[in-house]
């Protein structure tokens, strides 16, 4: 076992315990300062004038009246006349003024004229006869795909399949690579066929057409086949702290920005390019962030506008935070996804065939392709997906991109198949665990635990609650997976001669407990109390750490911290070994002492030991990944099981969640308390999107009808029911290393709740959110059918 | 809406209308800043502020804070932008989410939906006025112990709302909590911990979120 390995269970003073988050007190007392709270002297208020049309061309902009308003300090035209606008709420002009009132008056005084163009916002099922846009990919289309974080393999497949209608030169490819594009994309562009052929102009693009095995034969010989329609509407991230940035120029060459971001280390390069200054001259800061959920990786156009406005205003700080309407309309959505599915099993309930025709929209870029069938590698498959390009603000990564949609579609179809087979769905998934690959063992551990917490055997009944009365009760289940390997991370750990320890890392804590787990790992390895460790994050001048996306942070920051702490400890051992008359490898750091393992009476207190460092503090750098310091301390591929117990009032259509159970694996759990909170939070967010959340677009105006928090409804404290979480720990889990936890538990709630409703009322409500109207419609369809 | 069964508090305003006029007299010396005027409307005297800036005095956490504000400025904007009291958050800005909850005469209000000029003469308490220095109130400590917060952006609003709720319902039922704390939204999903806080559970009782 390498000294860098995670320690044995008996030697973990802090790892794997229930420890309160270290930034709890500052948050609970309202003292935590978020980007939105940044209030330096001389701060100018910045706001954005947005396009009211879903599709239009700007024909004229007149800012002269606004310029004359006293107190207006800078005006920045963001998109010039002649520019085509593709979604309502897109940025047109930015203004900075002495206060909010003045900047609002200035926005009202700006006159923008538009040529209004036809818009398209429907994500209804594509007609069968529609022309499909399979022509070569234009530069715009390609860049849209990249901006929308379409998965690399899909982009590569599209480039290969459709060709491209532009000539990416060497500089373009180099810039692309430097901006972080995956090498596979650069290679695909380099090899792409150029074509000037015009593809059919259509909002529909077929992606992921695929057949494997022999689906027709498998369906023909199957014992049971069911067909169904499933899906979920587009939803928003709805971060409580809206997106935004405060920018200021301390000198003409140096830029300081405070930004609400999941990507502290990655912001400066994204500003340097459009502003034209060296990234090294840009300092990015953020102590606290009020939610991101995948939507806050870039400085965004409003951030760049804040930088430009500040420059125009002589370097004074300009803060632009989106108002709620803009936050909801343009700052992130999760693509809708729907599918017609046919699924089949043999007489033993083994899945044999899958066919799906899915569609959905993620805004102009088209949207994601759900990985269907989800989790279960059914041997015979035929599938195609249609991405619909609509005139609305583009999709952004939303916790576990495409997985919640894919889980809903797949687990719903499996539940309907189980009903057809008169089989308990728990039995159906158990019989098919050989189709989930290496995670089968995890699910085999988890399913019985979840079943026991839910009292599944006692409470489950065949489809349709047969008890009298209008309120029907049912159970449903779902399973999920995610990667979650740790990202790159550098960690500087300094031991001062007075015994204090300081850690610097340019990471961010989204409320996941990032600060807490870094502190735990360092204090655990050094054998000192957590209070002894001063953690400094949230400043781009600290060592680089990756963006908090895809559940990669926990694995990254704990691995680099562990390596730094072990190296620092060893260096300290070397300094104090002579005075303990021992070799450094004979020492251990326990209970705030450095002592000889074989004779603990020979010891120095932590403080005495650190005094031997000398006059200067000692800093070591830990990294992740680091092949020179094995083992790999992080891992990938988690499993989780969730179950829901719901009541449905068949007279009103109202669904209530009585109870949810989540059993979750994430390898070695660093802090059980914040890990459980993460899973509970995901259950609540899942209840929210399963029952209430929907981004509703008006087909007439093309605008979002509910860009607020009255009608974009989040679950409240009255809506959550009883929540039970069980984290998998111990043998079989701990030795996998640390794996991220932010995405996986949010994947299953929609499917589990939808299945529970189907089990309760004996009818499938096809689409989330499960609104009263949809529930009543499903009941009506069933009674007519 | 907040669950609130107390009768409206008597007006304990330290400022009479006459005081307002005196204040405005001082303020009138400042260019572009005009105090309220009295006009006759429907046979009654009505105070008219603005449209320009008007001198405004707020009693916040026992401190007298003054600023020249346009009448359209909300209490939330004044607290955050003029007095750097940023514990109350601007989230929905229209009385839906509760992140801006402060106490006015001891009762919770959405600061985004109260005009600063209308909050004059009222005793206002923000989250900053609830703890002293680094010492948390027992309720704040319970939020920490139950891990009833993640990103923390809704937390100050919830702490203020829960503080008042527990004064009204010292031994709440789960139903009381469902009704009484439905005026605040959280996005990360911390309601389970907040429910435990409101129920007064010891962290070790819940099986979840317990301190070792």
Interface residues (C-beta under 8 A of the other chain):
Chain A: X17 X18 X19 X20 X21 X23 X24 X25 X27 X28 X29 X30 X31 X32 X33 X34 X36 X37 X39 X45 X99 X100 X101 X238 X239 X240 X241 X242 X288 X289 X290 X291 X293 X321 X323 X324 X510 X511 X512 X673 X674 X676 X677 X678 X680 X681 X682 X683 X684 X685 X688 X708 X709 X710 X714 X715 X716 X717 X718 X720 X723 X725
Chain B: X70 X72 X73 X77 X80 X81 X84 X86 X87 X88 X89 X90 X91 X92 X93 X94 X96 X97 X99 X126 X127 X128 X130 X131 X134 X136 X140 X141 X143 X144 X145 X147 X149 X150 X151 X152 X153 X154 X155 X156 X159 X177 X178 X179 X181 X182 X184 X185 X186 X187 X188 X189 X190 X191 X192 X193 X194 X195 X208 X209 X210 X211 X212
